[in-house]
Amino acid sequence: MSVPRESEPTPPVRRHVVVHGRVQGVGYRYLARKHARRLGVAGWVRNLPDGTVAAEIEGDEASVATMLRRLEAGPPGSEVTRIEVAPVEATGEHEFRIVS
């Protein structure tokens, strides 16, 4: 009888996100930080001058996917019309922050 091998941890993934719609002035960045901390993902979120919100999310594949769904939903009062997601190289970041 063989002994099951412990699965190897999967490397973290990182995604660059731009969220379009009514996403500024509605608490979007603060809710993103709250979700990120609960999910244990790292990265950052910021408002951009064109009215969009940009973020980078890093963590395990499942947590990042959940975070992306939450970013797409947005907080009450927001209206997300489109979300752009692109893979970027993981940086090893360990916290999530709001940047200006």
C-alpha positions, 0 to 999 in steps of 0.5 A, a space after each residue: 500500500 502506498 502512502 499518499 503524498 502531500 500535495 505541493 503548494 501552488 504558486 500564487 497568481 497575481 491579476 491587474 484589474 481595472 473596474 469601470 462604471 460608477 466606482 468612485 465615491 461609493 466606498 469601493 476601495 474600502 470594501 475591496 480592502 475588507 474582502 481582501 483581508 477576509 480572503 487572505 489576498 495581497 495587493 492594492 487598490 486605487 482610484 484613477 483620474 479617469 473615474 475607474 478603479 485599478 487593483 492588483 490582487 495576489 494569492 492562491 487561484 481560488 481566493 483571487 477568483 473569489 476576489 475578482 467576483 467581489 470586485 465585479 459586484 462592488 459595494 451598494 451604490 456602485 454600478 460596475 459596467 465592465 472589469 478588465 483582468 490581466 495576469 501579471 507576475 506575482 511579487 510575493 506581497 503579503 498585505 492589501 492596501 489602499 494607495 493614492 
